[in-house]
Amino acid sequence: MPRPKSAKAAAQASFLPTMRELARTYQAFSNYSDRHIRTLDLTPSQFDVIVTLGGTEGMNMKDLAAKTLVTKGTLTGIVDRLEKRGLVRREIPPENRRSFTVLLTPEGDALFQKVFPLHIAHVQERFEQLEPTELEQLRVLLKKLQAQF
């Protein structure tokens, strides 16, 4: 594939309008979602961790980092803050004393049971503006685009 040789040529790349729309869409979604999450007295990262742990027996930090949108370096601080709030706890499994499992406390599970359905309903209002076939097309195309990276 030929590479643009100048900034002017690069500015003419055919995918740029799509890339801009993707970025704008992500920003719009993130702003809409984050505003609602903050009304639930959580940060978006805290919500991500609670929702990821919800319905599980807990997970180690490596798996939790892989399943959330949170970097490993940030995850420790988020878990620390959630632990101070009594929403998660760290547990050392007897079979591997070098690591620990992060799991929701009963209070954390109650919060998950409350906030997850509320947030899904909030976001669902927007996604329901699309036809089911459009949602499926969008999912397939986003997955295809993701595979390119």
Backbone as a printed PyTorch tensor [residue, N CA C, xyz], in Angstrom:
tensor([[[  0.8500,  -1.1740,   0.0000],
         [  0.0000,   0.0000,   0.0000],
         [  0.8960,   1.2370,   0.0000]],

        [[  0.6900,   2.1510,  -0.9320],
         [  1.5240,   3.3550,  -0.9800],
         [  1.2480,   4.2610,   0.2260]],

        [[  2.3070,   4.8150,   0.7330],
         [  2.2290,   5.7130,   1.8940],
         [  2.2530,   7.1630,   1.4100]],

        [[  1.4610,   8.0550,   2.0500],
         [  1.5150,   9.4790,   1.6750],
         [  2.9210,  10.0260,   1.9120]],

        [[  3.3720,  10.8660,   1.0040],
         [  4.7290,  11.4050,   1.0920],
         [  4.7700,  12.7930,   1.7050]],

        [[  3.6040,  13.3780,   1.9400],
         [  3.5860,  14.7240,   2.5140],
         [  2.3590,  14.8730,   3.4100]],

        [[  2.3660,  15.9260,   4.2090],
         [  1.2160,  16.2150,   5.0770],
         [ -0.0240,  16.4820,   4.2380]],

        [[  0.1570,  17.1490,   3.1220],
         [ -0.9860,  17.4470,   2.2420],
         [ -1.5910,  16.1500,   1.7090]],

        [[ -0.7430,  15.2350,   1.2920],
         [ -1.2280,  13.9450,   0.7910],
         [ -1.8740,  13.1490,   1.9260]],

        [[ -1.2760,  13.1920,   3.1050],
         [ -1.8370,  12.4710,   4.2540],
         [ -3.2190,  13.0030,   4.6010]],

        [[ -3.4130,  14.3060,   4.4930],
         [ -4.7110,  14.9280,   4.8050],
         [ -5.8000,  14.4950,   3.8380]],

        [[ -5.4100,  13.9100,   2.7290],
         [ -6.3780,  13.4420,   1.7310],
         [ -6.7340,  11.9610,   1.8980]],

        [[ -6.2060,  11.3200,   2.9170],
         [ -6.4660,   9.8860,   3.1180],
         [ -7.9710,   9.6440,   3.2210]],

        [[ -8.4380,   8.6520,   2.4970],
         [ -9.8790,   8.4110,   2.3770],
         [-10.5380,   7.9860,   3.6830]],

        [[ -9.7890,   7.4320,   4.6240],
         [-10.3830,   6.9640,   5.8730],
         [-10.5270,   8.0600,   6.9380]],

        [[ -9.9260,   9.2320,   6.7220],
         [ -9.9530,  10.2780,   7.7480],
         [-11.3650,  10.6970,   8.1780]],

        [[-12.3110,  10.9010,   7.2780],
         [-13.6640,  11.2460,   7.7470],
         [-14.2760,  10.1580,   8.6410]],

        [[-14.0320,   8.9000,   8.3180],
         [-14.5330,   7.8030,   9.1460],
         [-13.8460,   7.8030,  10.4990]],

        [[-12.5460,   8.0190,  10.5080],
         [-11.8020,   8.0620,  11.7620],
         [-12.3090,   9.1970,  12.6520]],

        [[-12.5740,  10.3530,  12.0640],
         [-13.0960,  11.4840,  12.8390],
         [-14.4680,  11.1570,  13.4260]],

        [[-15.3450,  10.5260,  12.6270],
         [-16.6740,  10.1610,  13.1280],
         [-16.5790,   9.1360,  14.2440]],

        [[-15.6640,   8.1870,  14.1120],
         [-15.4690,   7.1930,  15.1550],
         [-15.0260,   7.8720,  16.4510]],

        [[-14.0780,   8.7800,  16.3570],
         [-13.6010,   9.5000,  17.5360],
         [-14.7140,  10.3600,  18.1420]],

        [[-15.4670,  11.0620,  17.3060],
         [-16.5680,  11.8880,  17.8090],
         [-17.6500,  11.0360,  18.4620]],

        [[-17.9240,   9.8870,  17.8710],
         [-18.9290,   8.9830,  18.4280],
         [-18.4800,   8.4560,  19.7790]],

        [[-17.2290,   8.0560,  19.8730],
         [-16.7150,   7.5810,  21.1510],
         [-16.7970,   8.6830,  22.2110]],

        [[-16.4110,   9.8930,  21.8550],
         [-16.4740,  11.0020,  22.8090],
         [-17.9070,  11.2650,  23.2490]],

        [[-18.8390,  11.2630,  22.3210],
         [-20.2430,  11.5080,  22.6530],
         [-20.7800,  10.4040,  23.5670]],

        [[-20.4900,   9.1540,  23.2170],
         [-20.9360,   8.0320,  24.0440],
         [-20.3190,   8.1200,  25.4340]],

        [[-19.0250,   8.3530,  25.4830],
         [-18.3140,   8.4210,  26.7620],
         [-18.8790,   9.5420,  27.6330]],

        [[-19.1040,  10.7070,  27.0660],
         [-19.6640,  11.8190,  27.8330],
         [-21.0530,  11.4830,  28.3640]],

        [[-21.8920,  10.9050,  27.5150],
         [-23.2550,  10.5350,  27.9030],
         [-23.2300,   9.4910,  29.0260]],

        [[-22.4190,   8.4690,  28.8440],
         [-22.3150,   7.3930,  29.8130],
         [-21.7010,   7.8900,  31.1250]],

        [[-20.5950,   8.6010,  31.0410],
         [-19.8810,   9.0650,  32.2350],
         [-20.7350,   9.9950,  33.0920]],

        [[-21.4940,  10.8750,  32.4460],
         [-22.3740,  11.7790,  33.2200],
         [-23.3430,  10.9740,  34.0750]],

        [[-23.9280,   9.9470,  33.5020],
         [-24.8790,   9.1260,  34.2470],
         [-24.1850,   8.3500,  35.3660]],

        [[-23.0380,   7.7710,  35.0720],
         [-22.3030,   7.0050,  36.0870],
         [-21.9720,   7.8830,  37.2820]],

        [[-21.6020,   9.1260,  37.0320],
         [-21.2580,  10.0290,  38.1420],
         [-22.4780,  10.3360,  39.0180]],

        [[-23.6850,  10.2890,  38.4480],
         [-24.8860,  10.4890,  39.2700],
         [-25.1050,   9.3000,  40.2110]],

        [[-24.4340,   8.1860,  39.9330],
         [-24.5430,   6.9940,  40.7710],
         [-23.4610,   6.9690,  41.8540]],

        [[-22.7480,   8.0830,  42.0070],
         [-21.6840,   8.2580,  42.9990],
         [-20.4950,   7.3350,  42.7350]],

        [[-20.1870,   7.1510,  41.4520],
         [-19.0340,   6.3580,  41.0490],
         [-18.2990,   7.0870,  39.9350]],

        [[-17.0140,   6.8010,  39.8130],
         [-16.2920,   7.2580,  38.6340],
         [-16.5030,   6.2030,  37.5480]],

        [[-16.2940,   6.5620,  36.2860],
         [-16.4200,   5.5470,  35.2340],
         [-15.5140,   4.3330,  35.4630]],

        [[-14.3080,   4.5420,  35.9410],
         [-13.3910,   3.4250,  36.1970],
         [-13.8840,   2.5440,  37.3440]],

        [[-14.4100,   3.1610,  38.3990],
         [-14.9620,   2.3820,  39.5060],
         [-16.1600,   1.5600,  39.0340]],

        [[-17.0160,   2.1790,  38.2220],
         [-18.1650,   1.4700,  37.6670],
         [-17.6950,   0.2760,  36.8510]],

        [[-16.6920,   0.4780,  36.0200],
         [-16.1530,  -0.5870,  35.1750],
         [-15.6900,  -1.7640,  36.0320]],

        [[-14.9750,  -1.4880,  37.1130],
         [-14.4800,  -2.5500,  37.9900],
         [-15.6400,  -3.2650,  38.6700]],

        [[-16.5890,  -2.5260,  39.2070],
         [-17.7260,  -3.1440,  39.8920],
         [-18.5380,  -4.0130,  38.9340]],

        [[-18.7900,  -3.5130,  37.7350],
         [-19.5690,  -4.2760,  36.7540],
         [-18.7930,  -5.5150,  36.2960]],

        [[-17.4970,  -5.4020,  36.1570],
         [-16.6820,  -6.5450,  35.7470],
         [-16.6700,  -7.6260,  36.8280]],

        [[-16.6260,  -7.2070,  38.0910],
         [-16.6230,  -8.1770,  39.1920],
         [-18.0170,  -8.7280,  39.4860]],

        [[-19.0590,  -7.9800,  39.1220],
         [-20.4250,  -8.4000,  39.4050],
         [-20.7420,  -9.7480,  38.7900]],

        [[-21.3670, -10.5990,  39.5730],
         [-21.7540, -11.9130,  39.0780],
         [-20.6030, -12.8990,  38.9770]],

        [[-19.4390, -12.5530,  39.5310],
         [-18.2910, -13.4650,  39.5090],
         [-17.9110, -13.8220,  40.9390]],

        [[-17.0180, -14.7720,  41.0530],
         [-16.4550, -15.1360,  42.3620],
         [-15.1900, -14.3150,  42.6290]],

        [[-15.0250, -13.2360,  41.8640],
         [-13.8350, -12.4060,  41.9790],
         [-12.8070, -12.8090,  40.9430]],

        [[-11.7560, -12.0090,  40.8460],
         [-10.6700, -12.3310,  39.9170],
         [ -9.3860, -11.6650,  40.3720]],

        [[ -8.2780, -12.1930,  39.8770],
         [ -6.9970, -11.5960,  40.2420],
         [ -6.8190, -10.2880,  39.4620]],

        [[ -5.8460,  -9.5100,  39.8720],
         [ -5.6460,  -8.1880,  39.2770],
         [ -5.3110,  -8.2820,  37.7900]],

        [[ -4.5560,  -9.2850,  37.3960],
         [ -4.1960,  -9.4320,  35.9830],
         [ -5.4510,  -9.6370,  35.1370]],

        [[ -6.3210, -10.5290,  35.5680],
         [ -7.5570, -10.7910,  34.8220],
         [ -8.4920,  -9.5860,  34.8620]],

        [[ -8.5630,  -8.9320,  36.0200],
         [ -9.4180,  -7.7580,  36.1550],
         [ -8.9440,  -6.6470,  35.2140]],

        [[ -7.6440,  -6.4460,  35.1350],
         [ -7.0990,  -5.4270,  34.2300],
         [ -7.4000,  -5.7730,  32.7780]],

        [[ -7.3300,  -7.0680,  32.4450],
         [ -7.5700,  -7.4960,  31.0640],
         [ -9.0370,  -7.3290,  30.6670]],

        [[ -9.9420,  -7.4410,  31.6320],
         [-11.3740,  -7.3990,  31.3180],
         [-11.9960,  -6.0150,  31.4800]],

        [[-11.2570,  -5.0800,  32.0290],
         [-11.7780,  -3.7190,  32.1760],
         [-11.0850,  -2.8100,  31.1670]],

        [[-11.5270,  -1.5750,  31.1480],
         [-10.8850,  -0.5680,  30.3030],
         [ -9.8650,   0.2280,  31.1140]],

        [[ -9.3960,  -0.3540,  32.2050],
         [ -8.5080,   0.3250,  33.1380],
         [ -7.1070,  -0.2560,  33.0160]],

        [[ -6.1000,   0.6020,  33.0010],
         [ -4.7200,   0.1250,  32.9400],
         [ -4.3110,  -0.4550,  34.2920]],

        [[ -3.3430,  -1.3650,  34.2680],
         [ -2.9000,  -2.0200,  35.5020],
         [ -2.4400,  -1.0070,  36.5460]],

        [[ -1.7190,   0.0100,  36.1060],
         [ -1.2110,   1.0070,  37.0440],
         [ -2.3200,   1.7720,  37.7380]],

        [[ -3.3800,   2.0460,  37.0320],
         [ -4.5160,   2.7760,  37.5940],
         [ -5.3940,   1.8620,  38.4340]],

        [[ -5.4340,   0.5980,  38.0840],
         [ -6.3360,  -0.3500,  38.7350],
         [ -6.0830,  -0.4670,  40.2370]],

        [[ -4.8330,  -0.4700,  40.6550],
         [ -4.5180,  -0.6000,  42.0800],
         [ -5.1620,   0.5280,  42.8790]],

        [[ -5.0570,   1.7500,  42.3920],
         [ -5.6620,   2.8870,  43.0950],
         [ -7.1780,   2.7980,  43.1280]],

        [[ -7.7690,   2.3400,  42.0420],
         [ -9.2280,   2.2050,  41.9900],
         [ -9.6840,   1.1510,  42.9920]],

        [[ -8.9960,   0.0140,  43.0190],
         [ -9.3480,  -1.0440,  43.9700],
         [ -9.1410,  -0.5460,  45.3990]],

        [[ -8.0720,   0.1920,  45.6470],
         [ -7.8380,   0.7630,  46.9850],
         [ -9.0250,   1.6350,  47.4100]],

        [[ -9.4820,   2.5090,  46.5120],
         [-10.5930,   3.4120,  46.8530],
         [-11.8990,   2.6420,  47.0470]],

        [[-12.1420,   1.6540,  46.2200],
         [-13.3550,   0.8400,  46.3820],
         [-13.2960,   0.0340,  47.6760]],

        [[-12.1050,  -0.4080,  48.0370],
         [-11.9360,  -1.1520,  49.2860],
         [-12.2100,  -0.2440,  50.4860]],

        [[-11.7220,   0.9880,  50.4350],
         [-11.9860,   1.9510,  51.5210],
         [-13.4800,   2.2310,  51.6770]],

        [[-14.2050,   2.1730,  50.5620],
         [-15.6540,   2.3870,  50.5970],
         [-16.4130,   1.1280,  51.0220]],

        [[-15.6930,   0.0360,  51.1970],
         [-16.3190,  -1.2160,  51.6110],
         [-17.0330,  -1.9470,  50.4850]],

        [[-16.6640,  -1.6470,  49.2320],
         [-17.3520,  -2.2460,  48.0830],
         [-16.6340,  -3.4700,  47.5210]],

        [[-15.3170,  -3.5590,  47.7440],
         [-14.5420,  -4.7360,  47.3280],
         [-13.6230,  -5.1350,  48.4730]],

        [[-13.1390,  -6.3580,  48.3880],
         [-12.1000,  -6.8040,  49.3280],
         [-11.0990,  -7.6530,  48.5760]],

        [[ -9.9080,  -7.7080,  49.1300],
         [ -8.8440,  -8.5430,  48.5800],
         [ -8.7990,  -9.8150,  49.4250]],

        [[ -8.6860, -10.9330,  48.7470],
         [ -8.6400, -12.2230,  49.4340],
         [ -7.4690, -13.0190,  48.8790]],

        [[ -6.6600, -13.5870,  49.7670],
         [ -5.5180, -14.3940,  49.3290],
         [ -5.9850, -15.8400,  49.2050]],

        [[ -5.9330, -16.3940,  47.9900],
         [ -6.3660, -17.7890,  47.8250],
         [ -5.3290, -18.7490,  48.4320]],

        [[ -5.8000, -19.7980,  49.0900],
         [ -4.8530, -20.7190,  49.7450],
         [ -3.9070, -21.4090,  48.7640]],

        [[ -4.3320, -21.5950,  47.5170],
         [ -3.4920, -22.3070,  46.5470],
         [ -2.4000, -21.4300,  45.9370]],

        [[ -2.4730, -20.1100,  46.1260],
         [ -1.4540, -19.2220,  45.5620],
         [ -1.3120, -18.0060,  46.4670]],

        [[ -0.4350, -18.0940,  47.4300],
         [ -0.2920, -17.0290,  48.4280],
         [  0.4740, -15.8260,  47.8830]],

        [[  0.9490, -15.9000,  46.6250],
         [  1.6810, -14.7750,  46.0410],
         [  0.7550, -13.7830,  45.3580]],

        [[ -0.5090, -14.1170,  45.2010],
         [ -1.4430, -13.2120,  44.5370],
         [ -2.6940, -13.0790,  45.3950]],

        [[ -3.6060, -12.2650,  44.9430],
         [ -4.8660, -12.1290,  45.6640],
         [ -5.9980, -11.9730,  44.6670]],

        [[ -7.1770, -12.2520,  45.1560],
         [ -8.3920, -12.1260,  44.3690],
         [ -9.1330, -10.8930,  44.8530]],

        [[ -9.6660, -10.1280,  43.9150],
         [-10.5100,  -8.9780,  44.2530],
         [-11.9470,  -9.4230,  44.0490]],

        [[-12.7850,  -9.2260,  45.0580],
         [-14.1780,  -9.5990,  44.9230],
         [-15.0730,  -8.5530,  45.5660]],

        [[-16.3120,  -8.5170,  45.1100],
         [-17.2780,  -7.5850,  45.6760],
         [-17.6620,  -8.0350,  47.0760]],

        [[-17.8050,  -7.0750,  47.9730],
         [-18.3770,  -7.3470,  49.2850],
         [-19.8980,  -7.4260,  49.1170]],

        [[-20.6360,  -7.8310,  50.1370],
         [-22.1000,  -7.7860,  50.0240],
         [-22.6090,  -6.3810,  49.6580]],

        [[-21.9750,  -5.3430,  50.1970],
         [-22.3530,  -3.9640,  49.8620],
         [-22.0410,  -3.6620,  48.3950]],

        [[-20.8920,  -4.1520,  47.9350],
         [-20.5190,  -3.9570,  46.5370],
         [-21.4590,  -4.6910,  45.6030]],

        [[-21.8690,  -5.9050,  45.9850],
         [-22.8020,  -6.6570,  45.1580],
         [-24.1630,  -5.9620,  45.1290]],

        [[-24.5950,  -5.4370,  46.2640],
         [-25.8790,  -4.7080,  46.3010],
         [-25.8080,  -3.4830,  45.3890]],

        [[-24.6650,  -2.7960,  45.4010],
         [-24.5000,  -1.6410,  44.5210],
         [-24.5250,  -2.0820,  43.0590]],

        [[-23.8170,  -3.1750,  42.7390],
         [-23.8380,  -3.7200,  41.3770],
         [-25.2710,  -4.0310,  40.9470]],

        [[-26.0210,  -4.7120,  41.8030],
         [-27.4000,  -5.0930,  41.4790],
         [-28.2770,  -3.8670,  41.2320]],

        [[-27.9190,  -2.7530,  41.8510],
         [-28.7000,  -1.5170,  41.6860],
         [-28.2570,  -0.7340,  40.4490]],

        [[-26.9550,  -0.4650,  40.3390],
         [-26.4860,   0.4840,  39.3190],
         [-26.3680,  -0.1100,  37.9270]],

        [[-26.0700,  -1.4010,  37.8180],
         [-25.9020,  -1.9830,  36.4860],
         [-27.1980,  -1.9030,  35.6680]],

        [[-28.3250,  -2.3590,  36.1970],
         [-29.5570,  -2.2320,  35.4080],
         [-29.9390,  -0.7800,  35.1120]],

        [[-29.6810,   0.1200,  36.0740],
         [-29.9840,   1.5390,  35.8420],
         [-29.1790,   2.0880,  34.6760]],

        [[-27.9000,   1.7650,  34.6410],
         [-27.0500,   2.3110,  33.5880],
         [-27.3610,   1.6750,  32.2360]],

        [[-27.6270,   0.3850,  32.2320],
         [-27.9790,  -0.2710,  30.9680],
         [-29.2620,   0.3490,  30.4110]],

        [[-30.2340,   0.6050,  31.2550],
         [-31.4800,   1.2380,  30.7970],
         [-31.2030,   2.6340,  30.2520]],

        [[-30.3030,   3.3560,  30.8940],
         [-29.9490,   4.7050,  30.4580],
         [-29.3320,   4.6790,  29.0590]],

        [[-28.3950,   3.7890,  28.8290],
         [-27.7150,   3.6890,  27.5400],
         [-28.6420,   3.0800,  26.4850]],

        [[-29.4750,   2.1560,  26.9180],
         [-30.3920,   1.4760,  25.9970],
         [-31.3050,   2.4670,  25.2770]],

        [[-31.6750,   3.5390,  25.9630],
         [-32.5320,   4.5570,  25.3380],
         [-31.9280,   5.0700,  24.0380]],

        [[-30.6250,   5.1990,  23.9950],
         [-29.9500,   5.7050,  22.7940],
         [-29.7970,   4.6180,  21.7300]],

        [[-29.3930,   3.4280,  22.1660],
         [-29.1830,   2.3470,  21.2100],
         [-30.4930,   1.9010,  20.5680]],

        [[-31.6050,   2.0600,  21.2720],
         [-32.8980,   1.6700,  20.7080],
         [-33.3470,   2.5890,  19.5760]],

        [[-32.6330,   3.6670,  19.3490],
         [-32.9310,   4.5480,  18.2260],
         [-32.4880,   3.9220,  16.9050]],

        [[-31.6830,   2.8730,  16.9890],
         [-31.2210,   2.1620,  15.7950],
         [-32.0470,   0.8930,  15.6080]],

        [[-32.2150,   0.5060,  14.3690],
         [-32.8950,  -0.7500,  14.0520],
         [-31.9920,  -1.9230,  14.4510]],

        [[-32.5710,  -3.0650,  14.7960],
         [-31.7370,  -4.2290,  15.1370],
         [-30.7350,  -4.5870,  14.0440]],

        [[-31.1240,  -4.4660,  12.7980],
         [-30.1750,  -4.7770,  11.7130],
         [-29.0330,  -3.7600,  11.6740]],

        [[-29.3380,  -2.5050,  11.9930],
         [-28.2760,  -1.4820,  12.0340],
         [-27.3100,  -1.7670,  13.1800]],

        [[-27.8390,  -2.1610,  14.3280],
         [-26.9680,  -2.5060,  15.4600],
         [-26.0480,  -3.6620,  15.1030]],

        [[-26.5860,  -4.6570,  14.4280],
         [-25.7750,  -5.8090,  14.0440],
         [-24.7150,  -5.4050,  13.0250]],

        [[-25.0820,  -4.5920,  12.0330],
         [-24.0990,  -4.1100,  11.0480],
         [-22.9860,  -3.3390,  11.7530]],

        [[-23.3680,  -2.4810,  12.6730],
         [-22.3970,  -1.6770,  13.4050],
         [-21.4600,  -2.5680,  14.2160]],

        [[-22.0150,  -3.5590,  14.8980],
         [-21.2020,  -4.4810,  15.6900],
         [-20.1940,  -5.2150,  14.8030]],

        [[-20.6560,  -5.7290,  13.6790],
         [-19.7810,  -6.4750,  12.7660],
         [-18.6670,  -5.5740,  12.2260]],

        [[-19.0230,  -4.3680,  11.8190],
         [-18.0160,  -3.4560,  11.2690],
         [-17.0090,  -3.0080,  12.3290]],

        [[-17.4730,  -2.7430,  13.5340],
         [-16.5480,  -2.3550,  14.6040],
         [-15.6040,  -3.5020,  14.9410]],

        [[-16.1220,  -4.7140,  14.9790],
         [-15.2770,  -5.8780,  15.2470],
         [-14.2310,  -6.0490,  14.1400]],

        [[-14.6470,  -5.8440,  12.8970],
         [-13.7310,  -5.9510,  11.7650],
         [-12.6480,  -4.8670,  11.8610]],

        [[-13.0450,  -3.6530,  12.2070],
         [-12.0790,  -2.5660,  12.3530],
         [-11.1200,  -2.8650,  13.4970]],

        [[-11.6390,  -3.3370,  14.6210],
         [-10.7880,  -3.6530,  15.7630],
         [ -9.7250,  -4.6900,  15.3960]],

        [[-10.0940,  -5.6600,  14.5940],
         [ -9.1580,  -6.7180,  14.1950],
         [ -7.9810,  -6.1600,  13.3790]],

        [[ -8.1200,  -4.9950,  12.8060],
         [ -7.0370,  -4.3960,  12.0220],
         [ -5.9300,  -3.8370,  12.8900]],

        [[ -6.2180,  -3.6990,  14.1810],
         [ -5.2330,  -3.1240,  15.0990],
         [ -4.6810,  -4.1880,  16.0100]]])
